[in-house]
């Protein structure tokens, strides 16, 4: 018994799945008789390149094709010979096994000089044409440039970048696309109906999604499932061939992550595993859905060109999910799941990386900076951004002198919540207070960048509001000439503003301060 993809190979343009942008052009050329002498079909594997080449060859040589029609009749002797693969004037050449220049001379050039034996056109279908050697391409070039009147070349390739530009420029190029889930399901539905087999649409959608846009793969998978099933395909039988994948569970998982429900998400993950869900398949499909969500948030118009359709019911749920998700969240989710997928093979507990990703996603907003432990108070990290109009300046009754007088208190409060941030602020220099904006100068750019992070910036401004009783915004700048000598650092000891400032340390004690500074920030004394 022939395989399904051979048994149900399209025999006319109507039966070809997808590729409407190509079919319309070719049909119009056939109807008007304005055929090109050379075509280049390029695109992914198993999307219909060679099939469409055969249909084109059959259509232009059909003896009984109706006037104004493009589809071949499939009843005349020419159509039957091409269908059965015995037409003398239709030559299919596998360039992968005929790469040399001698083969091109013997099989193509010599034959092209002879008039068609029976058909109207002698047609050369060269599959995987990119496999030809440079010498073979050079030999073919002259013939493609000036072919005999009754010769048509159809070059097929999955790697068009390997085809010389001189060849491409002399062909009419068509770029094939992967088959959508909807189109693949239509073809699979036609096949099972013809075979007298029943199957739920959800099973066919799963097969189409697993084929990843390759129609021949979808037909092969369906053939394997039919081989072990009876007159009706069940979900259990389909899962013997295709790893179980429930997109609804993935969508529910993402919904829980958006709600920051780590416990619910971990519970759902483990329940899905108990039900036989494959973790690799889960991560793959989750990443695919998150990519679609990211494209939707960037520009929904990108979906048609860059994304594979996943079925009507799933697409509707994804659209609903997109309303509760930001582009930043989608990007963060993608990063975590890609990382979890890479670490999956080394996990001692199979789902550990995924559980960690879930927890990190759900707790991410509560993190403050980069070095906060779980027991660190999160008052600062929970500070919400102010809603003041961007660029607005509000005058407040605080002088630069008052800023410096209470700066030690600022450092002491920051240190209660984030020890490393207090060190960074100790090597900055508070400068002018303009309106309600305080300028903080740093010697090093990495300090300035750290303070400019949204969470850190909001936290500092919250402390300033507590200390000075006014809404003060900060702006960080870099000053490479800034003096950050140890004896000018502000102390992090508890502050008593009524107590006079301590004298500068004796020269002997400055060495201890330098040692402490080096331990804190790393480095060494070089001069």
N, C-alpha and C positions, 0 to 999 in steps of 0.2 A: 504494500500500500504506500503510495507517495506521501511525503510529508505535507502538512497543511499549506505551508507557504508556497510549495510547488503546485499543489492541487488547485489552490485558489489564487494563483498569480493573475493579476489583472490582464485582461485581453483588449481593453480599450481605455480611452481617456476617462470615461465615466467611472470605471472601477478603480482607478488609481487613487489611493488614499492621500488626502491632503495635496500640497504642492499646487494649489489653485493658481498662484501667480505665474507658474511655469506652464501649466496646462492651457490656460487662456491664450497665452502668447503663441504656443505651438499650434493650437487649433486654428487660430486666426491665420497663421502662415500657411497652413495646409489648405484652408478654404480659399485663400487668395492665390495660392501657388507661388508665393514669394518665399521660397525656402532658402535657408543659408547653406553654404557648402560645408561648414564645419561647426559643430556644437561642442561646448564644454560643459558637462554636468559635474558639478562639484558639491560636496557636502558630506555629512556624517554617513557612516555605514548603515545599511539596512533601512534606507528611507525611500527607495524606489528609483534610483538612478538607472540601473541596468534595465529594470522593468519598463520604465518610461522610454528608454532608448529602443527597446523592442517594439513597443506600441507605435512609436514614431515611424520606425522602419516599416511596420505592417501597414500603417495608414497611408504613407506616400506611395506604396506599391500595390494597394488594394485595387482590384480590377472592377469591383462593383460598388465602390463607395458612392453614396448618394450625393447628388450635386448640392453644394452649400453645406455639406456635413464634413466633420473631421474624423469621426470614429470609423475604423475599418469594419467591413461587413462580417469578417470572421467565417465566411462561407465559401469564398472563391478559392481557387487552387493556390493562389499566392499566399493568402492569409493562412490557409491550412499548413502549407509548407513551412512558413515562418513559425507558426505555433508549435509544430512538431520538430522544429530544429533541423530541417533538411533542405532549406532554401539555399541554392548554390550562390546566390548573389548577396546573401546576408552573412558577413564574416565576423564572428566574435573572436577576439584575440585577447588572451590573458597576458598583459604586459609583465606581470610578476614572473612568469616562466618563459617569456620571450623578450628578454631585456636587450639583447645585442643588436647591433646594426645589421648583421646578416639576416636575422629573422625579419626585420623591418623591410629589407630589400626584397626578400623572397616572398613574404606573406602579404605585404601591403603594396609596395611600389610596383612590383611586377604584375600583380593581379589588377591594380587600378588602371593599368594601361590597356587592359582587355575590356571590351564592351560587355555590358550585362548579358548573361546567358538567356534570361527569360524576363526578369523583372524590369520595371521602368528605371529604377535606380540601383546601383551597386552600393551597398552601405557597409562601412567598416565600424564596428563597435569595439573600441579598445578599452578594456577594463583595467583599472589601476594604472593608468597611463603614466603616472609619476614615477613608476618603477623603471621606465626606459632609461638607457644610458644616454650620456650627452651625445655620443656619436649617432645613436639611433634617433634622437630628437632632431639632430641636424639633418639627417637623411630624410626625415618625415617633413621637415619644415618646407622644403621647396614644393613638395606635393600638395601640402595643405594650402600653401600660398597660391598656387595655380593648378587646381585640381581639374581633371576631366569633367565635362559637363554633366555626366550621369553618375557622378560619385559624391557621396555624402559621408563625412566623418563624424562620429559621435564619440568623444573622449570622456571617459568617466574616471573620477579620482576622489579619494578621501583626503588628499594632501595637496591642494592646489598650489601651495607655496613652493612645492618642488618642481612644478611645471615651468619651463622657461617662459619668460615674458614674451618672447618672439612667437611662441606657439599660442599663448593666451590671447594676444592681440589680433590673431587671425581667426579666432573662433567667436561664436555667439555664446556668451557665458550665462549659465543659469546656476544660481546657488540654492540648493535644496535645504529644507529645514527638517528638524525632527518632527515626528508625528505627534499631534496633540492627543491627550487622553480621550477626548470626545470622538475624534476621528477613528482612533484605534478601537474603541469600544463598538463603534458602528460596524467595523469590519469583522470584529470577533463575533458580534451578534449575528451577522449574516452567515458566518461559518457554522456556528452551532445550530442555527436554524436549518441550514442545508444538511447538516449531519444528523438532524433529529435529536438533538441533545438540549436539555434544559439547564440553565444556570442563572443565578441572580445577577443583576446588573453590578452589584457591589463586588462580586468575584471578578467579573470582567474588568472593572475599573482597577482592581488590585493588580491584575495581570498587566494591564496597559501601563500603570505607573511603574511597575517593576521592570518593564521593558525599556523604560527611560527614553521613549521617543523613537525606538527602533521597531518598525512594524514586523520585520522577520523574526525578531526575538519574541515578540508577543505571540505570534502564531506558533512558534516552536514551543513556548511554555504551555499554550493551550493544548497543543498536541500531546505533550507529556501528561497533562492532567486528564485528558480524555482517555489516554491509554490505561489509567488506573481507576477510572470511574465508570459508572454505568450510563444509563440513559439520562441521569441527572447529576450534575456536579455539585457536591456539597462543600461547605467551607472547610471541613476537616480534610477532605481529599485535596482541595487546593493548597492547603498548608503543608501537605506532604512534599510539594514541589516548590512552593514559594514561601519564604520565611514570613511568619505571621506579622502583620502590620496593621494596626488599627489607628487610622489618622484621627478618629474622634477622641481616642485616649490622649494623643499628643496635643490636640487642641485644648482638651480639658486641663492637661498639665500646664500648658502655657497660660491658661486663664488663672490657674492657681499661683503661678509665678508672678503674674501682673498684680495679683492681690497680696503678694508677699506672704502667702500661706505655705511656709516651708514644710510644716508637718503634713498637711494635706497632699502636697506634691510628692513627698517621699513615700507616703502611704500608697498613693496611686501608682508610683513607679514599681514598688515591690509587688503590688497586687497584679500589675500587668506582667511582671516576670513570672509570678506563680502561675499565670494563665498561659505561659509559653511564649511571651513576646521576646523576640531576639533583640539584644541591646544594640548591636551594630545597626540593625535595621531601624530601631527607634531613633538613634542619633542621626542617621542619614536622613530620615524623613523629617525629623525636627529641624535640622539645619535647612532643609529644602523649604519648609514652611516659613521659617524665620527669614530666609532670603526673600521669599515672596512678600512677607510683611514689610521688610526693609524697602523693597522696591515700591510698594504701595505708598509708604510714607514719604519717599523721595519724590516719586512721580508715578502715578498710576498708569500712565501711558507706556511705561517701561515693561509692564507685564506681558503685553502682546508680543514683544520682540525678544525678551530675555528670559522668560519664565515658561515652564512647562505646565500646562493645565492639569488639574488634579481631580476633575469631576465636578459636576454642578453642585451637589450637596456640600462637598468639602470647601469649594470656592466660596460659597455663601457664608459658611462659618468663619473662614479666614477673613473675609471682608468685615464681618461683625467684630472679630477679634482686633482688627486693625484700628477700630475706633477707640479702644482702650489702651493702645500702645503708642509710644513715641518712637521716633527714629533712633534716638539715643538708647532707649531700652532695647530695641531690636538688635542694635549693633552690639550692645553689652551681652545680651543673651547669646548671640552668635559666637562671640569670643569664648564664652564659658563652655558652650557645647562642643565647639571645635577642639578646645583644649582637653575636654573630657574624653572625646573620641580618640585623641592621640594617646591618652594615658590608659585607655581601656585594657589593652593587652597586658599591661604590667601590674594591674591591680590584684592584690591578694584576695580582696572581696570584689566580685565581678562588677557590682553596681556602685562601688565606693566613689569613683570619680564623678559619676552622675549625681550622687547624693551631695557631694561636696560642692558641685556646681550649683545645685539647687539652693543650698544654704547660703553660698556666697551671693547669689543673685538676690535672694530675699533679704539678706542683712546688709547689702551694699550701702543703702542710704544712711544706715546708722554708723558707718565707719567714719572716723575722723582722721584725716591724713593717711599716712602709710604705716604707722608704727604703733597703733593703738591695740592694746590687749583687750580681751573680752570683758575684763573686770574694770577697765578704765571708765570713769564716769563719762556719760555721753551728752552732758548738758550742752557743751559747745557744739558738738556735731549735729545736734538736733536744731540748732539755730536756723530759723527760716530766713531766706533772703528778703531784704527790705523791698518794698514795692514803690519806692520813690522813683520819680521819672528820671530816666537815664540822662546824665549830663546836667541835672538840676543842681544848683548851688544854694544852700540855705545858710544864712549868717547865724552864728551862734556866739554867745558871750563867753568865749574861752580864749585866753591868750596863749602864745607859744611858751611863755614862762610857766603857765599853769600846766601845760602838757608835760613839760620836763619835771615839774615838781612831783607829779603823781606817776611818772613812768615806771618807777620801781614797783608800785602797786599793780600796774598793768602786768608786769612780768610775773609777779607773785601769783596773780589770779590765773594767768595762762598756764603756769607751771602745775597748778593743781589738776589740770585736765590733760595736758600734753607736754611732757617733759622736753621732748626734742624741739617743739616749737618755741619754747622759752629760750633755748640756746640760740635759735635763729634770730629772734627778736633782740637778744643781747648784743648781737654784732651789727645791728642796724642803727641808723641815726635819724631820729624824728626831726623833720625839718619844718618848713612853713605850714601853717594851718590857714588855708585859704577858704573862706566861707565855712563849710562843714567838711572840707576834704583835707586830710592829713597826709603829707608826703613822707614816706619812709625810704631812706637811701640805704642800699646794700653795696658792698664791695664786689660781690660775686653774683653772676647771673642766676645760678641755680638756686640761691637763696631768694632772689626776687621772683623767680618762676614759682617756687613753692608757695610763697605768700600770696601770689596772684591766683592760686587755685580757688575755685568758688567756695568750697567747703571751708578752707582755711581762712579765706578773706572774711566770710560771714562770721566765723567764730571770733576772729580778732575784733571785728566791729561790734560784736555783742559785748565783749569785755570792755571796750572803750565806752560803750553806752552805760555799762554798770559803774565804771570808775568815774567818768566825767559827768554823768547825768545828761548827756546830749547825744544826738544821732550824729556820729562822726564816721565818715567814709575814709578808706585808706587808698593810697595810690603808691605802688612800689616802683622805684627807679634804681638804676645801677650807676654807681660812682666809683670808678676804679681807683681814684685818689683818696678814697675814704680811709681814715685812720682808725683801725680797730685794735689798737694796742691793748694788751691785757689790763693795764692799769686804768683804762678808760671804759672797761666793761661795767655795766650796771650789775650790782650784786643781786643774787636770787634769795638772800636771806629774808625772813619776815620783816616787813617795813614798818617803821615807826616814824611818821612824817614830822613829829614834834622833836625828834632826836636829831642833833646836828649831824651833818654828813661826816663819816669817818675820814681820817687823814689818809693820804696816799701811802701805800705799803712801803716799808724800807726796801732798799735795793736787794738785800738778801732774800726777802720773801717773794720778790718778783719772779725768781726762778721757779718757785713752787707753783705760782699761778700759770706760768708758761707750760710747765709739765701737765697741769690739769687741763689746760686748753688743748694741748696736743692729744691727750687721751680722749677728749671729747670729740674733736673734729678730725683726728688723724693727721698725718704729715710729720715733718721733721724740720729742725732748725737748719737753714742752709747758709746763714751769714751772721 
